[in-house]
Amino acid sequence: MSLEGKKPPRPLTHDLLKLIIDAFQAKVLKIEVVELKYVGGNGTYYAKIYVQSDGKVLAIDARPSDSIALALRMNSTIFVENKVMSESSIILQGDTSIEEMKRRLRNTKPEQFGDFKLDK
């Protein structure tokens, strides 16, 4: 909903968190997916939300899905640790290495991705 600019009739949890952060005049500097742990064969991602308030930066543990939802609402940058990317990334068809894919993505202009809409 956030990507499409739609507003729910009442604030969702992530909207509420944004309102609270704004009320305290704090700022989400970035979110970062920091770790991938395997427990019982299943992979679980971990993230941190970096919030600046009163000149201090706090790193708050959070689920990546919540972190990304908040980052979209706060117009914050989303990062992924290199180790996490190395462990869980896939090489797209046509790329022969992760370095080649990174180089191609860095040289891709946003308008080359096309006009995508999430609704049907």
ABEGO torsion letter per residue (X at the ends): XAAAGBBBABBBAAAAAAAAAAAAGBBBABBBBABBBBBGGBBBBBBBBBBBBGGBBBBBBBBAAAAAAAAAAAGBBBBBBAAAAAAABBBBBGBABAAAAAAAAAABBAAAAEBBBABX
